[in-house]
Amino acid sequence: MTCIVLFTDFGPSGPYIGQMESVLRLTAPHVPVINLLSNAPTANPRLSSYLLAALRYSFPVSSIFLAVVDPGVGGKRRAVVLQADGQIFVGPDNGLLNTVAVQSQNTKWSEIVWRPEHCSMSFHGRDIFAPIAAKLAINTAAKLLQPFDRNDLNDWPQDLAEVIYFDHYGNAMTGLRYSDVYSGKTLTVNGIQIKQADTFGAVEEQQAFWYKNSSGLVEVAVNKGHADQQLALKLGMRVGF
């Protein structure tokens, strides 16, 4: 079943998500809309791209992701659609969709060549990306897209050894997909060495550890604490084994 999945840095308050949902409902009223994430790393499409790539696997292959982390809105960056292993991603061509592309086996890029009669220079999420996502959901977008070849992602890393996101609990997700080669190794972040544990209950309260999270990423946490505060972590901070 097709659904439209929202991934943005708009934050939990304000009118922006509601405005995009209104556009989606108007064009594709019977297509479910899921607000997956509204606090992606603010104005940071590079870090956000690794989070998007990890979260995509919770959704079926027919899903359409409306992804907006777009600090260059109104500038020269293209508006694009990426088809990747059966899923579709709509958003700015600023790196936000690149990690999905390099981690996928089959990809097809298209530029959105359509523009509405009235288009805000500061809100392409509502005026360009949302209408296209809705039209893709009801199969009426083909004439609005222009396919193009892409050969500039050879140097884009499939994994990122940095902190990419803090959740509500202060846990720090990294851009590293878990691999068995990391098993039992010590992770270093902010000069602190952290050992692996499989669960929170496997360590003492207030003890830091790293583990494979539910999205398959290496994550740092403190049992009944806040890793971001207690370890003085910041987005973009390097991690390593």
ABEGO torsion letter per residue (X at the ends): XBBBBBBBAAEABEAAAAAAAAAAAAABAABBBBBABAABBBGBAAAAAAAAAAAAAABBAABBBBBBBBAABGBABBBBBBBBGGBBBBEBBAGAAAAAAAABABBBBBBBABBBABBBAABAAAAAAAAAAAAAAAGAAAAABBBBBBAAAAABBABBBBBABBBAAGBBBBABBBBAAABGBBBBBGGBBBBBBABAAABBBGBBBBBBBAAGBBBBBBBGBBAAAAAGBBBGBBBBX
